[in-house]
Amino acid sequence: MSNNTAAGAIKTALAERFGEAFTIEPALTGLDELAKIAGHRSHRRYAARPIDADLLRLLCACALSAPSKSDLQQADIVVVNDAAIRKGIVATIPDMPWILDAPVFLVFVGNGERLPMLTQQHGKPFPNDHLDQFFNAAVDGAIVMSAFMNAATAVGLGFCPISAIRDHPQAVSDLLHLPDRVFPIAGLCVGWPAQAGEITPRLSLQTTVIENTYGQRDLAGEIDAYDRRRAALRPYRRQRNVERWGTAQFYGWSQDKARQYAEPTRTDFGRFIRGKGFCLD
Ligand SMILES: Cc1cc2nc3c(=O)[nH]c(=O)nc-3n(C[C@H](O)[C@H](O)[C@H](O)COP(=O)(O)O)c2cc1C
């Protein structure tokens, strides 16, 4: 792709995403890569084409090259290529059949097992057993997953993260034999995209990029503007839980998220993480 074409693709994608115009210096290096990142969309349908084992290994290595808090390296990637295990995971998530269709299914985990082990090995105390330990491992795992997604994007693969594996974390942990202090962050379906997919609009940068301090602002007004911009471009195909909430005349993103989070989900996750041996104080 020429730089001008890439700059055009970025501008088009970001206009759709944020409803804003961007100035792009055409001589900038890496515009091809930025065009792919700006054009991101999750893919839930995959071509019947396998992913070569060497390519998967390469992507895992690129992902695990990401920075790591204090060089502690508290993230692992579980490659679930045993059909029975994958089926077992999907059985805990009945409404997401595409997890079975994806050529590759990964589970990104936070790993807090190694640090206390090596402090013990070296006869040192471990006075840092508190919430930060869990948080560090979760952040490292999320960064590795993000790096994997960027690496996959670079080679033209599509993917869809699956946090629904935390709906029944103990079942997933049992299926994958996760040791103490190792916990699932998200699954990732990966495959060659079968469809172009669509860009999902995001909140305006006015809402999510803050200069220095959070001042006074009309957050409700900004969200309403986003609801309307998004509805004009990508209206929701169906309203969530109409039986409980009825049919809204205008159904935007904020209404959808409010309905989604009106139902209790993953209320046992803290108990599960404590059960894995983490102290969350
Ligand atoms: C941590 C994380 C967990 C997600 N979990 C799921 C999931 O369980 N099922 C699913 O279909 N999509 C899941 N997604 C995909 C989001 O629904 C998707 O990113 C969002 O709707 C925005 O769409 P886009 O990625 O195409 O921009 C997840 C995304 C992230 C980052």
The ligand as an ORCA input file, in Angstrom:
! r2SCAN-3c Opt
* xyz 0 1
  C     -11.320     -8.460     27.079
  C     -12.369     -8.666     25.995
  C     -13.314     -9.650     26.138
  C     -14.257     -9.905     25.153
  N     -15.135    -10.930     25.300
  C     -15.986    -11.245     24.291
  C     -16.822    -12.397     24.387
  O     -16.833    -13.115     25.394
  N     -17.611    -12.701     23.317
  C     -17.609    -11.930     22.179
  O     -18.349    -12.253     21.239
  N     -16.846    -10.825     22.069
  C     -16.024    -10.480     23.099
  N     -15.200     -9.383     22.985
  C     -15.234     -8.577     21.758
  C     -16.004     -7.274     21.995
  O     -17.377     -7.570     22.033
  C     -15.641     -6.292     20.882
  O     -14.292     -5.949     20.987
  C     -16.510     -5.031     20.993
  O     -17.854     -5.337     20.724
  C     -16.050     -3.973     19.996
  O     -16.057     -4.504     18.680
  P     -14.745     -4.505     17.801
  O     -13.703     -5.326     18.500
  O     -15.157     -5.129     16.489
  O     -14.306     -3.087     17.651
  C     -14.272     -9.095     23.988
  C     -13.326     -8.062     23.847
  C     -12.382     -7.861     24.836
  C     -11.351     -6.764     24.647
*
